[in-house]
Amino acid sequence: DEGWKITEDMMTAMDKSDWLHKELGDGGLRQIISEILATSKIVTATGRTCQEEALIRFQSKYPNFRHFIDKLLVVTGILERQEQQEENDEELEDWLLRKEDLGLLTLKPIREREWAQTIAAENHRDNHDEVAFSEDTSSASETDDETSVSDTSESG
């Protein structure tokens, strides 16, 4: 699914994150990630892949791993922090050092530029489908006209 692919912006954000580089130095974290990646991508009866189930299981078992995932989603721009007090606006690097109470996190809205591109692509696809449908129906009606003419000339 295209919506779940890592974008170039996300990769850049991860590459530039000192916090992420430090976290990935932890052998235990790397072991958890390796175990998740080693599981099957086959969809189970729950409708999830074995990897998704392993991710959920590790997040439940290890709260620090759950915090790591939340922080990673903020770094990559998928989630955003909702500050409850604007005067207590904490810098991202300081927030990443928190061990607990990450505060309220919400899905980050799609940027207007990306939204406009999505709408333009959908409109293009819809217009293309309408043109194709129009061509199909006009050629079908021409065939119907020719058939009806030949039918009447044969009967007369």
Secondary structure, 3 states (H helix, E strand, C coil): CHHHCCCHHHHHHHHHCHHHHHHCCCHHHHHHHHHHHHCCCCECCCCCEHHHHHHHHHHHHCHHHHHHHHHHHHHCCCEEEECCCHHHCCCHHHHHCCCCCCCEEEECCCCHHHHHHHHHHHHHHHHHHHHHHHHHHHHHHHHHHHHHHHHHHHHC
